[in-house]
Amino acid sequence: MSSATSEVPAVRADRFASARLVADAVLYEGYVLYPYRASAQKNQLRWQFGVLAPENHARSCGSERWSMRSEVIVDPGDQPMFTVRIRCLQVKHRDVEASADDGTTFTPVASLHVGGRMVVAWDEAVDHEIDVDVLALLPLADAAKEHRFTLVAGDDVELFRGSGGETIGRAIRRCERVDGVVRISTRWADGDAALLKVSITVENTTAWNEQGADRDTAMRRSLIAVHTLLAVDDASFVSLLEPAAFAEQAVAGCTSDGTFPVLIGNEVTASVMLSSPIILYDYPAVAPESVGNFCDSTEIDEILALRVMTLTDEEKAEARGTDPRAAAIIDRCDDLPEEIWSRLHGAVRSLRPIDTAPVASERDGGNPSVPWWDPGQDSSFDPFTDVMQIGGVEVANGTRVRLNPSRRADAHDLFYAGQLAVVKGVFNDVDGNQHVAVVLDDDPARDMFEWQGRFLYFHPDEIEVLA
């Protein structure tokens, strides 16, 4: 537990237990990538997610942010209470130095062999949790808070000795001070429903701006992998991805900056949210087959484990000397038992309960002998001739529309907002939902995509029919 963490009762410390596995994956995403060596090209530019640099530096360099904001909607009871925990990493720089013959003079080196192991110059990290005092959301006049915190500076020296007790080198680890603030504000949300909009802003307030400093130097004064855990009592959160009809206007009035709040944990109570710098869906979860964090959740565990097995002994030695987390990954993959490999090889999870009995379609032409997932199940469906109603207007192949993405399913949707397009088909999925397939008017590759059958798909409520 870091020096920035407040003392909290045990019952509150467990408030986010259901979110910890996913939150830990976010915290260390990209921390060290395969092949897990400091010398690997993939590990030369680190700290990609949730970075908040000192404000003055961020403003002068123009390529880093210094604050992030999460806006969420709360459906309150009579006495709604709000809990906030900020989690982040603080860079701990590690220099490695070799000793001269006198044991008192040291020279910086990239790596050092110590008793059969390798120690490598590297930036480690210290994880921190900053808990804000529980806030009552009603009455609104008192539903605001400002919480300042400091990740303290510090350094330590580890001496390395040879078989005869002589000093052969040392590792110097150093953390720089980082200051920050969490600001919470509350107001009534847009719309007629009695919902609250709560804004949580995290800022790096460190007074530092060294002219000409490189990014690695700035990162040592930065908050890294910042994400926010939120919980409510006597209240529930509203999904920002798929809000109920009564909350749509309230959600439309939310603007998060640099972070994406999603529901996590118990789906019944909807009482916990994770606001992550990485785009997630509601209720993300770590696959039960996963046996440990590979610091790269975009990859498949089995593939990464197999890749680790291809490393030479020298490469594994460097990986172990790079970072304790890298060493743990190497050791785990070296010792995976057969039953774990079988688990990693694959799992099938159905989109809905499996029914082995053939079921005819509700439309004429259904074929009971064809599996439900096969397009031949109902030959009466033809996406290229089917018609649907949007706002009382028939939409089919050839209808001109304007795109208004609103479901936040993909960051690329931002680029499609307001684009004109032509409908190429009306598609029905296995859950009975309809989707509109389109090609963009201004896409220079539209003819090729249409020939290949590659379309963009949108929900009907994201489509504006043009005259």
N, C-alpha and C positions, 0 to 999 in steps of 0.2 A: 504494500500500500504506500502511495507516495506521500511526500510531505505536504502536498496540496490537498490531500483528502481530509475532510472533516470527520470527527468522531461521530458515528451514527449508531442508533440502536440496532441490534441484530435483526429485528423484524423488518426494518427499513432496508438493511443491507441486502436482504433476500428479495426485495421488491422486483428486481429485474433478473431474477434467476432464470426465468423462462427465455430471456433474450440473450443470455450470455454467450452461448455457442456462436450464434450468428454475429453478435457484436464483436466477439474476439476475431472472427474471420475478417470483419471489416477493419479492425484495428491493425491487423498485420498483413492486409492485402498488399502484395508487391514489396513487402519488407526485404526479402531476399528471394531471387528467382532462380529456377533451374538454369545452369548447373550448380547453383548455390555456392559459387566461388567469388571472392572479392574481385578477382582479375577478369571475370567474365564480362563481355560487353554489355549484357543485359543488366548488370548491376552497377554500371557507371553513373547512370542518372536515376537517382532514387527519389522517394517521397513524392508520389504522384497524386495521392488522394487526401482530401481534407486538410490541405496545408493552409495555415494562417500565418503569414509573415508579419514582422513588425510593421505598423501602419506607415511610418515614414518611408521605409524601404519599399513597401508594396506600391506606394504612390509614385515614388521616383523611378522604379524599374518598370512598372506598368504590366508586368507579366505574372504577378502573384496577387492573391486576394488577402485581405487582412481581417475580414469579418464574414460571417455566414448567418443566415436567418432562417428559422423554421417557423412556419405559421400553420397551426392546427385548429381543428374545430372540436369543441367539447360540448356534449349534451349533458347539462348539469342536473344534479338533484338539488336537494335543499341546502346542503353544506358541502359543495364540491371542494376537494383538496387536490393540489397539484404538486407533483414531485419531479425534480429535474436532476439528472446526473450527466455531467460532461466527461467524456473519456478521450484521452489523447496520448500521444507519445512525445517524449522529450529526447532530442538527440544527445547521445553521449559519445563524443569523439574519442577514438582510441589510437594513439600513436605507439609504434613499436620501435625500440631503440636497442642497438647492440652495444655491448660494453667493450671498452679497450682493455688492454692487459692489466691496467692498474685498478680496474673495477670501479672507478669513480668518473670516468669520462664516457659519454654515451653519444652514439651517432644514429640518426633516424634511418630505418631500413623498412622495406616493404613487408618483409616477413622474417621470422626467426624460428629456428628449430630448437625446441626445448624438450629434452628427455623423450625423444621419439615422437613428439607432436609438433605441429606447426602453429605459430601465432602470427596473425596477419593484421596489418593496419586496416582499420574499418570504423564505420560509424554504427555503434550499437544504439539501443533506445531503452528508455525507462518508461513504463506505462503508468499513467496517472488517472485517478478518478476524482472529480470535483463535485461534491454534493452540495446542492443549494437547499437551504431550509425550506420545509414544506410551506406552500403558499395557499391560503384560502382564496378561491376565485370569486367569491361573493362575500360582502358587497364589492362592486367594481372599484369604488374609491380606494380600497386598500389592496387591490389585486395587481400590484406591481412590485418589483424587487430588482435590486442591483447587487450583484455579488462579485467582489474582486478577489483574485487569487494570484499566487506566485509559485512558479516552479523554481525552486532554489538552485543556485549555482553550486558547484562542488567539484573536487578532483581527488583522485586517489592514484597511488603508484603501486604496481605489483612487480616485485623483483623476481627474476628467473635465475636459478642457480644450476651449475653443472654437477656432475657426479661427485666431484671433490668438494662441493660446497662453495665454489667460486662463483661470483656474479657474472653471468654471461649476457644479461640484458634486462630490459624492463618494459612494461606496458604502462603508459600514462593515459588515464581516462579523465575526461573533463566535460562537465555540463555547464552551459551558460544559463544565466537567469532569464526566465521568460515570464512576463506579466500579462494578465488577461482579465477580462470582465465578462460576466453573464448578465444580460438584461432581459427581464420578463415583463411583458405588459399584456393587459387583457381589455377587451371591449366586446360589446354585443356584435355578433356577426351580421352580415348582410342578409336580408330576407325577413320573412314574417315569423319563422320559427324562433323560439327562445333559445338560441345557441350562442356559445361564447367563442370568440376567436382569440387564441393565445399566441403571442409572438415571443420567440426565444432567440436572442441574438448573442453570439459569441464573438469577441473581438480580441485581437492581439494588441495590447497597449504598450509593449516593450519600447522604451525610449532608446532606439538604436538605429543608426543609418550611416554606415561606413561607406564613404564614396568609393566606387570601384570594387566593392566586395563581390566575390563570386557567389554562386547560388549555394554551394556547400556551406560557406561561412554563414549565409543568411539563414539556412535551415537550422543551424545550431541555436538560433534565437527565435525559432518558429514553433507553433503548435502543429503537430503532425497527426494525420489520420483522425482529425476531430470528428466526433459524432455525438449525438445527443440521445439519451434515453429519457422517456417521459412516462409518467404514470398518473392515473387519477383514482380517487376514491369518491364514492357517492356521485359518480358521473361515468360517462363512457366517451370514447373517442369516435369520431365519424371518419369513415374511410375517405381519403382524398382521391383515391383512384376510382372507386365505384360507390359514390355516395347514394344514400336513399333519396327518393324524390324530394322529400321535405327539406333536405340539406343541400340540394344542388346549388342554390343561389349563394349560400354561405361558403361552400367550397370554392365556387368560382371567384370569390373575393379574396382567396388566399394566394399569396405570392411568397414562395420560399426561394432563397438565394444561396446557391452553392451546396444545397443539401436536399434530400428527398424523404419526407416523413411517410412511414408505412406502419400499418398495424402489425403486431408481433405477439406471440404467446397464445393466450387463451382466446379463442374465437368467440366464445359465448359472452364474456364480459367486455371485450374490446377495451381493456383498461391500460394497455401498455403500447407505446409506439417507439420505434427506432427511426431517428432522423439521420440518414446516412449520406455521405458524399458519393456513394455508389448507388446507382439506380437499382431498386429492388421492387418486387411485388409485395402486396399485403401477405402477411404470415409467411415470410421466408423461413426456411429450415435447413439445417445441415443434414445431408443424407445419412441414414443410420448405418450404411455400409462404410462410411468414411472412418478411418482409424486415426486421423490426426490432421493437423493443418499443414498444407504444403505452401502456404503464403501465396497461393495462386488459385483462387476459386473459379477462375474461368477455364481451368484445365480439368481433365479427368484424372481422378486419383490413380487409377490403374496405369494410365499412360505415363504419368510422372514417376510412379514407383518403378516401372520398367526402364525408364530413362536413367534413373539413379543407378540401376544395376549395371548399366553400360559404362559408367565412369571407371576410370583406372584407379588403382590404389593411390597414386599421387594426387589425382583430382579429388578423390574423397578426403585425403589428408588436408588439402587446402580448404575444402568446404568445412570440415570440422574445425579448422583453425580460424575460419572466417567469423562464425557466430554460433552461440549455443543452440539457437533454433535450427540453423542449418545442420549442425552436428546431430541434433535429435532426429531430423528427417533422414539423414544418411543411415544412422543406426537403426531406425525403425524399418527402413526398406531392406536393410541387410538381414534383418531377423524376422521378416514376415512369415508366419506359418502358412501351410497349404490352405487351411480353411479360410484364412483372411484373403488370400489370392482368389479363392472361389467366390467370396462375397463381392470383391471388387470387380469381378469379371462382368457383372451385369445384373440388373434387376428390372422387372417389368411392373409398372404401376398403371392400372387401367384408369382411364378418364372417368369411368363410371362403373358400378358393380357389374361383374361379368355374368351374363346370362347365356348359358350354352344352348338354350332352346331357340330354334329359329323363330323369328317374329316377323310377320308380314308388315309392310308399311301401312301408314294410315291413308296414303293416297292410293288410288287405283294403280295397278301394275306392280305392286309389291311382290317380291319373290322370297318366300319363306326359306328357301334352300340356300340363300346367299347370306354370308355373315353381315352383321349390321354395319360394319365399317367399310364394306366394299361398295364402290359407286354403283355397282349393278343391283344393289338392294332395292333401289326404286328407280327404274328407268324413266319414270314420268318426270323426274327432276332434270331439267336442262338449264344450267345457269346462263346459257347464252340466249335463251328465249324466254326465260321466266320473267315475271313482272312483279314489282312490289309497290306499295304505297308509301310515300314520304310527304307528310303535310298535305294529304289529300290529292297528291299528284302522282301519276303512274311513272315509275322509274324502271328502265330496261336498257338493254344494249343500245347505245347511241345517245342516251340522254346526257345533256351537258350540265355540269355541276360545278360548284365551288366548294373546296375542302376547308373544313373548320375543325381540325383535330382537337379533341377535348378530353380524351380518356387517358392521356399521358402514358400510353403504353410504350412509347419509344421516343428517345430524345430527338431522333430524326424527324419526328412529326412536326417539330418547330419549323422546319424548312418548308413544309407543305402548306402551312397556314395561308389561306387566301388564294392558293393556286387554282387555276381553272383546269378541268379534266373532263374526260368523256367516259361514261360508264361502259364497261365491256361485258359485265355479267352480274347476276344476282346469285350468290352462293349461300347454301344452307349447311351449317356444321352439324356434327353428330349430336349436339345438345339442343338442336331446334332453333338456334339463333341464325339470323340472316346478316350477310355482309355484302358490301358493294365493292366490286372489283373495278378499278379505273386505271387509265393511263393519262399522264400529264400532257397538256397542250404544249408546254415549252420544253419537254424532254427530247433532246436531239436523238436519243436512242429509242423513242417510243415505238417505231415500226418494228425494230428488232425484238424489243420486249414483247410486243403484241404477238409477233410470229412465234416466239418461244413460249407464250402463255404465262409470262411473268408480269403480274399486276400488283398494284398497291391496293390493300384492302382496308375499308373503313366501315364503322358501324353506321347505320342509317341516321342516327342523330348527329353525325359529324358531316353530313352532306347537306348542302343548300342547292336546291334544284333551280336552274336558271330558266328564264323564259325562252 
